[in-house]
């Protein structure tokens, strides 16, 4: 256990007064109010009352227990108090041992209550304070099933020798491993002291060690204020490779060399990003490649991007994800959406910025192909949302009240947002638009903004200044993709699509498909050009010639598997099963399982059989999504 800094005698007294076993039965605590039935308002998916009292600095003193799959310790909140008599935190399935107010040498027991728990939002933890209270200390434990935490058995790691743990806080899961005011509307600095098994290295979204020590004790500091969803932790058998003065990579030992090679252009990306939009303000930029269960391509935790191993394709063809996460160091981490309804302010800007980094390093042709692939996905998403009666979900300004904010993590926020900015760029000219964005990041650094804040800034500092008439409201508040969207053409894309059509219509295999100089994006365009229909004989030809089924490139493999399912290509079943059992990235899982669920009875039976085996390997972000897809069939 982590050693508490108050006296042992005092802690014994605290624990004797706070022996509640769980969040649900915590009414047994003698210092918890038992008659507090006052409803706590939910604002921006959070119960917290940050307008009255808010965390400015957080210190964590935690012990990581792999045997019990529990994190335990204390979260010390240094707070700005505007005269409040209660401080409200968000908690989800946390065991609260005790709560005190005051500094380490002057802690006093505080009364608290835990409200009714909501399946999505968790519960409000209300702490009684005085108008002069500036520190609240929450002694707590997580539960093994905490949704932010992925405890991996050794069998799910590279060496098979040691367990692994990582967190995923976005959007509202940080509350399941730290009692916190869990809203992007609040930013705070943090420090931490962790105790982990001595054979493992612990990293956070903060200043980090580059090698493990014999004690298993580590300390961290994040001196720039961040929102709670960027609080992150990873613990495992890890090694470090430096790439540049400010950058490096962490990975499990078996793949550290491959990761360093794949991401060797990170220093160039940092230079390109700073040339575009100003200085990098987070000191270091490192990337950690996590085990396969990680549910996203990447997560922009400041100073330590979390990345999926599916990016390691061997040819650096998928590094745009790293460019994306680096771009978040400006859009998202530096200037943050004030609410999850404004999520496009994080992601639309970042996709635009990512594309500019890729263009600067790899050329306009590559950047255009990346954008075209994304635009194809956007069009499909828009069509599907409108067909399903969810036209409002195609708005940039979202409507997520009483909904899981994960539902806003779609191509709308990412790609429609980026094409809004691309269209603005075309209207005003690149030079003026770059000057505008650079000033925007500088003006609002370490702040949170709403969509309306941005619109006001845009009109005053760009559109009115340059006398530009632009349909801002149509882009942000109306359905679909506006007619003035910028168009992108690619000769290489067209050739890939023509080859697909030639293969589909002719009885011969095009000789051009022997070539090995095509990018991942060209192969995706080639597969998608079949529009879900290709004869089995020709699918077999493609596999024999190009080996999509075992290419090692997850982007290509997943597209090929979906085409195979739609055309009853049974020979792919073992490969699909192996892929679904290994890879936990939701981007790939969702369309494969959805295609199976929409298929024949045999497809559905196959999906259920595979999922039963694979589900324990997934993070909650992924399995919650797949649970929903397969719910009616279970």
FENPEVEN-V362190 format. One record per pair of residues at least 12 apart in sequence whose C-alpha atoms are under 6 Angstrom apart, sorted by the first residue. I is the first residue (numbers start at 0). J is the second residue. Records with the same first field share a line. If there is no record, write none. Layout:
I: J ; J
This chain:
0: 62
1: 61 ; 62
5: 103
16: 29
17: 96 ; 97
21: 94
22: 92 ; 93 ; 94
30: 110
31: 110 ; 111 ; 112
32: 112
43: 338
45: 181 ; 182
46: 123
47: 87 ; 88 ; 180
48: 87
51: 81 ; 83
52: 79 ; 80 ; 81
53: 78 ; 79
54: 76 ; 77 ; 78
55: 77 ; 78 ; 187
56: 77 ; 187 ; 188 ; 189
57: 75 ; 76 ; 189
58: 74 ; 75 ; 189 ; 190 ; 191
59: 73 ; 74 ; 191
60: 72 ; 73 ; 191 ; 192
61: 193
62: 193 ; 194
63: 195
68: 143
69: 141 ; 142 ; 143
70: 140 ; 141
71: 139 ; 140
72: 138 ; 139
73: 137 ; 138
74: 136 ; 137
75: 135 ; 136
76: 134 ; 135
77: 133 ; 134
78: 133 ; 134
82: 130
83: 130
84: 128 ; 129 ; 130
85: 126 ; 127 ; 128
86: 125 ; 126
87: 124 ; 125
88: 123 ; 124 ; 179 ; 180
89: 123 ; 174 ; 178 ; 179 ; 180 ; 181
90: 121 ; 122 ; 174 ; 178
91: 121 ; 174 ; 175
93: 140 ; 141
94: 139 ; 140
95: 139
96: 138 ; 139
97: 138
98: 136 ; 137 ; 138
99: 135 ; 136
100: 134 ; 135 ; 136
101: 134
110: 127
111: 125 ; 126 ; 127
112: 124 ; 125
141: 176
145: 175
146: 619
147: 166 ; 167 ; 168 ; 172
148: 165 ; 166
149: 164 ; 165 ; 618
150: 164
151: 163
163: 234 ; 235
164: 233 ; 234
165: 232 ; 233
166: 231 ; 232
168: 228
169: 228
173: 228
181: 227
183: 226 ; 337
184: 337
185: 226
186: 224 ; 225 ; 226
187: 224 ; 225
188: 221 ; 222 ; 223 ; 224
189: 221
190: 219 ; 220
191: 218 ; 219
192: 217 ; 218
193: 216 ; 217
194: 215 ; 216
195: 215
196: 215
197: 213 ; 214 ; 215
199: 235 ; 236
200: 234 ; 235
201: 233 ; 234
202: 232 ; 233
203: 231 ; 232
204: 231 ; 300 ; 301 ; 302 ; 303
205: 219 ; 220 ; 221 ; 302
206: 219 ; 220
209: 239
229: 300
236: 251
237: 250 ; 251
238: 250 ; 252
243: 266
245: 283
246: 283 ; 284 ; 285
247: 285
248: 285 ; 286 ; 287
249: 287
250: 287 ; 288
261: 315
271: 356
276: 437
283: 302
284: 302
285: 302 ; 303
286: 303 ; 304
287: 305
288: 306 ; 307 ; 308
289: 307
291: 582 ; 583
292: 583 ; 617 ; 618
293: 307 ; 583 ; 584
294: 583 ; 584 ; 585 ; 621
295: 584
299: 324
309: 553
312: 552
322: 353
323: 353
326: 349 ; 352 ; 353
327: 349
330: 345 ; 349
331: 345
333: 444 ; 445
334: 443 ; 444 ; 445 ; 446 ; 447
335: 447
336: 447 ; 448
337: 447 ; 448 ; 449
340: 396 ; 397 ; 398 ; 399
341: 396 ; 449 ; 450
343: 412 ; 416
346: 412 ; 413
347: 412 ; 413 ; 416 ; 417
348: 417
350: 417
351: 417
354: 366
377: 410
390: 478
393: 411 ; 478 ; 479
394: 475 ; 476 ; 477 ; 478
395: 412 ; 475
396: 475
422: 484 ; 485
492: 521
495: 521 ; 525
496: 525 ; 528
499: 525
531: 562
561: 591
580: 613
583: 617
585: 621
